[in-house]
Amino acid sequence: MEYIPALRFNWLTPFYDIIVGTTTREGVFKKALIEQANIKPDSSVLDIGSGTGTLAIWAKKHQLLADITGIDGDQRIINIAKKKSEEKNIMVNFDRGLSYSLPYADATFDRVISSLFFHHLTWDNKVKTAREIFRVVKPGGEIHIADWGKPRNKLMRVLFLFIQLLDGFKTTKDNIDGKLVALFSEAGFSNVKERKTYNTIFGTMALYSGMKNS
């Protein structure tokens, strides 16, 4: 199974929560993403590239009656997510699988959420992933994505060089070129737009949304 670890290198995986929590304004943008997603009590939600499970766990805490599933390609990080979920007594299902070949039936989920995942993918795999997400979202369902966006100023562009050095220039270029809106629109979603942006010490974080027409 081919994937890029959450912080590029496996040895950094145990430090993921500390690094992300202290450098990306995680508490602000992830909570804003969950509010934006407007998860209903009977919703079925998939967190793509769920990593250590923070977003999925927070989504479940926000709406306890929703069915939340996280999926990631890295078994080590899934194990961390499962342990966190168990320790917090928050029931979230975590599966191992690749975003561009999702192990779910068509029209399974009301919402697909994702945080800091798409910049790990090549453009080809971004396209495949967007199409797979469109396939598993129910008609009338929505996507809500948080990831690095087009820098809002020169300082944000310079700061983002660190992320590019860590995660690779090839996979991150699509983000800073502002191509994610077109990515999801071309996959079939309507009303795709950038909703909010946040300045961080590593660049501009952006929140996106889109809908699958009924």
Secondary structure by P-SEA (a helix, b strand, c coil): ccccccccccccccaaaaaaaaccaaaaaaaaaaaaacccccbbbbbcccccaaaaaaaaaacccbbbbbbbccaaaaaaaaaaaaaacbbbbbbbccccccccccccccbbbbccccccccaaaaaaaaaaaaaacccccbbbbbcccccccaaaaaaaaaaaaaccccccccccccaaaaaaaaaccccccccccccccccbbbbbbccccc
